[in-house]
Amino acid sequence: MCMFSARRPAGLFASLFAQPVKVSGTRIFARCDGATQTLAYSMHLRSKQELAMVLPIPVAHGAREDAVEFVDLSGAPAIFDQLAMCFVVMAPQSKGAPVARFAAPLPTLKVCSVGAFDASYVPSIRDFVRLDARFRMPEAVWRALPRYEDWGFAVFTLKKGDHRVHPMAFRFPTRDAARTFFPTVHVHDGEVHEQAEFDHELYWQGERGTERDERGYVHASAQMEESSRGVVRAGEVRRRVMRGTFANDDVWIA
């Protein structure tokens, strides 16, 4: 991964942290295109030290080491604000479609510069030894989360301070093309709890979700699609707001 300061950074895991940090206003966008899923992730972060953020992802079995494509969204810092505006004022068209008014002995792993971040794809838990030791999660966390035993991981570096993190985005071959995945497991204090406090807005395109999920519409806009580098596309978009206490687990939309 990238070089950090001498202090050991906290590890953040799909909001998993090895050391205490304050996270709020998490926003995640997801879309499946056949066997490929796109994810974009943003949040407000308060930390006194640099962090390693680790997002577990359900990569297809047998995926190559270069399976994840990172997308630079530094040119679209307001992409989630634009998505949120799709749900502000809705008016039905004549046909009922919603309309929005606003639119080591082992080789080291490759490090990509993605806007304000450095990012790496770690193919498996055992491959974390190919990153700097500061990026490794405590063994107790892995033992408490056996579901990730054969998953891959997207790792980002985050700067210290009190600021909103510009969207991090990537594409990966998913093992479950019938569902859309959101990394929402929390570890903010080095331990895995059964329940967690959520402050999340989940956005997606493609899947129907449930009747309680909100519906919006992204109008065809070359600027919108170009600034997001194809992450967000014109068409229907749905949203699920999760604020309060929920089971500490990932979210899948079928």
Secondary structure, 3 states (H helix, E strand, C coil): CCCCCCCCCEEEECCECCCCCEEEEEEEEEEEECCEEEEEEEEEEEECCCEEEEEEECECCCCCCCCCEEEECCCCCCHHHHHHHCCCCEEECCCCCEEECCCCCCCCCCCEEECCEEEEEECCHHHHHHCCHHHCCCHHHHHHCHHHCCCEEEEEEECCEEEEEEEEEEEEEECCCCCEEECCCCECCCCCCCEEEEEEEEEEECCCCCCCCEEEEECCCHHHHHHCCCCCCCEEEEEEEEEEEEECCCEEEC
